[in-house]
Amino acid sequence: MDNTAVILARLQFGITLTYHFWFVALTLGLSVLVAVMETLYVFKNKAVYREMAKFWGSLFLVNYVVGVVSGIVQEFQFGMNWSEYSRFVGGVLGVPLAFEALTAFCVEATFIGIWVYGRNVVPRSIHLLSIWLVALASNYSAYWILAANAFMQQPVGYRLEEGYLALVQIKSILLNPYLFYQYIHTVMASFASSGLFVMAVSAFYLLSQQHHKLAVKSFKLGLICAWMAGILTFASGHLYTQYLVKAQPMKVAAMEALWESAESAPFIVVALIDEEQQRNKAEISLTGMLSVLAANHSQARIAGMKEVQEQFAALHGAGNYIPPVLLLFWSFRFKVAVGLLIILVTSLSLWYFKKHQLQVQRLLLYGVIWTLPLVYLSHLAGWLISEVGRQPWLVYGLQLTEQGISRNVPVSHLWITLISFNGIYAIMAGAAIFFMRRRILIGPEQPGD
Amino acid sequence: MDANILCFGLFGILLTGYLLLEGFDYGIGMLQTICAKTELERQVFLNTFAPMREGYEVWLVTAGAVLFAGFPIIYAALFSGLYLALFLLLAALILRSLAVEFRQHEKSQSWRTLCNWGVFFGSMLPAFLWGLILAGFLKGYPINADFEYSGSVFEAFSIYTVVAGTLFTLLFMLHGAGYLLLRVDTSLGERIKQYALRLYPFGIGCHIIFILLTVMQTQAGQNMPAAGILALTVFILGGGRYFLQQDRYWLGFLATTLTLLGSVSAIFISLFPVVVVSSLHPEYSLDIYRAASGPVTLQIISRAMLVVIPLLVAGQIWKAALFWRRLSVAGLELQNENHQFKQRIKLAQALEDCLDKTSKALRSRDSQIINKLSAKTRQVLWGKQDQSQQTDEQALADKRRNKEEN
């Protein structure tokens, strides 16, 4: 079987997913923050809150447009590049997607228009209600989308019928334990990055001594959000990984570069990984630490990649069931490092904020700004672990990735769309960043519309 | 009722809803480049749908998701088969969204022009492609025994489908014109009406050719009820032109709505229960039973749709009513002026503040400020002194004297 088509299709899906998520992450958190600002404005009736809501709202909107558009690409891609997969899982996986469109996107798209254009048309209460509905609906829609992803990670509530999957119970898809961990982790990470986004822009204002009042108030709001969400992301990530030890032992073993099964498994801090020889050439490790982290007990047995490989081979036939170890290992380390950095930066900010010394801590403010791009990269790392870690499975235990692609799409067409979509994404991101940057430079005092 | 029929019917409602709503959107998007003369007029055109745009897209996204869930085999076959056509559709939709949303962010003429053309092509391509794709359902796609699209995407292009694409483009433009006439004031409306009247014969002509080709070239054309509906839509479209001439815009809009509704439903009715004809062998055609998911899936999403679609319709009617007003260039100008006026008031307030502070400084004999002010300003603020040749020192001396006198 020719591999090019699979690689191209995967690349396209991965890029679209990451791209989409980068914008979605900000949508999820910022929508809630803007809603809070609007609420403060309505109840406290201070001009600064109105200004805040308008300013952050305008940034939110630029971001929102790109998020929605790339989401449509995402939906179409299942059928375009992954038609075999769509036929196979459509009856099950389509249901959460259909529900997302019917119950969440519906509300979101109806009320975003009212919020944007209705400031002087509808009463204040309905205007406030509309941004809250947008915020809630977008976070609610994430649940359905992640339900679809969780199904791919851990299929539940299905039955195999004539070679296709058929739905047995929608309830089990929605109560998939995998979904529970994934949802909290993903949404909290989104909130952390949104909070940090608000903090970073406010930090820029504080550093350049502009718009002081708005910057301080926004910084505070972003800080509370990022601090709490940062800690929760880290905690939920820990529980998520513990769950993965049971649900997807291969993923955990790969991201910890654990080749051999071990009782009292070591936590490998850094390693030189040799994927060919299936060993680590050199490693710095803490004995027993992985067992403690993963199973709360220093003597707990953690399955290594070789053992899981044998199990899979016995169950599904010969083949390589080990995902790219190097990528997962370093992605995971990067992600954890960024997670710690977020907690450090936000905690320090909180400390100095309470002491009213924030503006003097120029280094910290620069730190906040430079953490932001790292957070975006850690989103990428997170999805790499989640999706590449599932390889070679497309639907865990049911369908291999190479079985899922469209057999009737020629490779040349894949090239055309891959290149064109990436061009479009680049232009789109360029435009979005350009307009956001300019809005930030103009500052909040300039009325938006 | 049969779960498959119910689910497919509801899917049909979603798709038709999308075509009807985005139909006039796309129409307006095309008309704004042709019909509007100034940027302000374009803005009026776009403002007629701007608050609603995202709401209309919901119909497409939902229809796509329902097709994926309910009829994955149709979804998989068509989406992978019509690969490049769908890619163009997506690219056009992206272009359109970006052009509409980012247009107002930059005032320079070249950016506006770029966005205007973005909106134009982003509207024309989907209109054309939808006609092409839907007509392909009748004409048949090369679906093989595995229910897969076998063959090149270019097989979707034929005289018949291109005529259908052109027809949809024209219908959407007429539909858009009909909607605009309801939403803009008479001065703009008159011009749109003239354009629409000139466009109507082409639309009707194209429609007649499309029907003739359908009857001659496709199996579905032999289906009497569908052919009847199609023939009826020609008369309705003719009626649309008549109503437009009579200035009965609501009826005109209703006519284009019914024409689109009739054409789309005729396509689905004529094939029922087949959805996509296979051009290779009738046995391979995709119908709503063979291509469907299991009964549980169909039931669940049908129920959800039965609840949501009425709510969606109600919500969008409410929203449309909220934003329903006749837009005009004058109104937009007024809005802009209002905006500028507010800016000026802000400036005036700032100035007042400065003056207030300066005159206070003057009163407290802050010579630093006095020296920096020009003689004219001093005069305005101080008022009493002889403006001709007084130096700063004299002004100060004056001031002191005045003070002492007081």
Contacts between the chains, C-beta under 8 A, distances in Angstrom:
chain1	res1	chain2	res2	distance
A	61	B	101	7.7
A	62	B	101	7.8
A	62	B	102	7.8
A	62	B	105	7.9
A	65	B	97	6.1
A	65	B	98	6.9
A	65	B	101	4.5
A	65	B	102	7.7
A	66	B	98	7.9
A	68	B	54	6.9
A	68	B	57	7.5
A	68	B	97	7.3
A	69	B	93	7.2
A	69	B	94	4.9
A	69	B	97	5.0
A	69	B	98	7.1
A	71	B	61	7.8
A	72	B	57	7.5
A	72	B	60	7.7
A	72	B	61	6.2
A	72	B	90	6.7
A	72	B	93	6.4
A	72	B	94	7.9
A	73	B	90	5.6
A	73	B	94	7.4
A	75	B	61	6.4
A	75	B	64	5.4
A	75	B	65	6.5
A	75	B	68	7.6
A	76	B	64	6.9
A	76	B	79	6.5
A	76	B	86	6.0
A	76	B	90	5.8
A	78	B	68	6.4
A	78	B	75	7.9
A	78	B	79	7.6
A	79	B	68	6.9
A	79	B	75	4.9
A	79	B	76	5.6
A	79	B	78	7.1
A	79	B	79	2.6
A	79	B	80	6.1
A	79	B	86	8.0
A	80	B	79	4.9
A	80	B	80	5.9
A	80	B	83	5.7
A	80	B	86	5.9
A	80	B	87	7.3
A	81	B	80	7.5
A	83	B	76	3.7
A	83	B	77	7.0
A	83	B	79	6.5
A	83	B	80	3.6
A	83	B	148	7.4
A	84	B	76	7.2
A	86	B	68	6.5
A	86	B	72	5.4
A	86	B	75	5.8
A	86	B	76	4.2
A	86	B	79	7.4
A	87	B	72	5.3
A	87	B	73	5.5
A	87	B	76	4.4
A	87	B	147	7.8
A	89	B	72	7.6
A	90	B	68	5.4
A	90	B	69	6.3
A	90	B	71	7.9
A	90	B	72	2.3
A	90	B	73	7.6
A	90	B	75	6.3
A	90	B	76	7.0
A	90	B	293	6.3
A	91	B	69	6.8
A	91	B	72	5.9
A	91	B	293	3.1
A	91	B	294	5.4
A	91	B	297	4.7
A	92	B	297	7.2
A	93	B	68	7.8
A	93	B	69	7.8
A	94	B	65	6.4
A	94	B	66	7.7
A	94	B	68	3.9
A	94	B	69	2.7
A	94	B	70	7.1
A	94	B	72	6.2
A	94	B	75	7.8
A	94	B	293	7.2
A	94	B	297	7.3
A	94	B	301	7.9
A	95	B	69	4.9
A	95	B	297	5.7
A	95	B	300	6.2
A	95	B	301	6.3
A	97	B	65	4.5
A	97	B	68	6.1
A	97	B	69	6.6
A	98	B	62	7.2
A	98	B	65	4.1
A	98	B	66	5.0
A	98	B	68	7.0
A	98	B	69	4.3
A	98	B	70	7.6
A	98	B	301	5.0
A	98	B	304	7.2
A	99	B	301	7.6
A	99	B	304	6.2
A	100	B	65	7.0
A	101	B	58	7.0
A	101	B	61	4.9
A	101	B	62	4.0
A	101	B	64	7.7
A	101	B	65	4.3
A	101	B	66	7.6
A	102	B	62	5.8
A	102	B	65	7.6
A	102	B	66	7.9
A	102	B	301	7.8
A	102	B	304	5.2
A	102	B	305	6.5
A	102	B	308	4.5
A	103	B	304	7.2
A	103	B	308	6.6
A	105	B	58	5.9
A	105	B	61	6.0
A	105	B	62	7.4
A	106	B	58	5.3
A	106	B	62	7.1
A	106	B	308	6.5
A	106	B	312	5.7
A	106	B	315	7.9
A	109	B	54	4.1
A	109	B	55	5.1
A	109	B	57	6.5
A	109	B	58	4.7
A	110	B	54	7.9
A	110	B	55	4.9
A	110	B	58	7.4
A	110	B	312	7.7
A	110	B	315	5.1
A	110	B	316	6.6
A	110	B	319	6.1
A	112	B	54	5.8
A	113	B	50	7.8
A	113	B	51	4.0
A	113	B	52	6.0
A	113	B	53	7.3
A	113	B	54	5.8
A	113	B	55	6.0
A	113	B	319	6.7
A	113	B	323	8.0
A	114	B	51	7.1
A	114	B	319	6.3
A	114	B	322	7.0
A	116	B	51	7.0
A	117	B	50	6.5
A	117	B	51	4.0
A	117	B	323	6.7
A	118	B	51	7.3
A	118	B	322	6.9
A	118	B	323	7.7
A	121	B	322	6.1
A	121	B	323	6.6
A	122	B	322	6.4
A	159	B	294	7.9
A	161	B	294	6.3
A	164	B	72	7.6
A	164	B	293	7.8
A	166	B	293	6.7
A	166	B	294	3.3
A	166	B	296	6.9
A	166	B	297	7.1
A	167	B	293	7.1
A	167	B	294	5.9
A	167	B	296	4.6
A	167	B	297	4.5
A	167	B	300	7.3
A	168	B	296	6.4
A	169	B	296	7.6
A	170	B	296	7.8
A	170	B	300	5.6
A	406	B	76	7.8
A	406	B	80	3.8
A	406	B	83	7.6
A	407	B	148	6.9
A	408	B	80	5.7
A	408	B	81	6.5
A	408	B	148	5.5
A	408	B	149	5.4
A	408	B	150	6.0
A	409	B	80	5.5
A	409	B	83	5.2
A	413	B	83	5.3
A	413	B	84	6.1
A	413	B	153	7.7
A	416	B	84	7.1
A	416	B	87	7.4
A	417	B	83	7.4
A	417	B	84	7.8
A	417	B	87	5.0
A	420	B	87	7.0
A	420	B	91	6.7
A	421	B	87	7.9
A	424	B	91	6.2
A	424	B	94	5.9
A	428	B	94	6.9
A	428	B	98	6.3
A	431	B	98	6.4
A	431	B	102	5.8
A	435	B	102	6.3
A	435	B	105	5.0
A	435	B	106	8.0
A	438	B	105	7.8
A	447	B	339	7.6
A	447	B	342	7.8
A	449	B	104	7.5
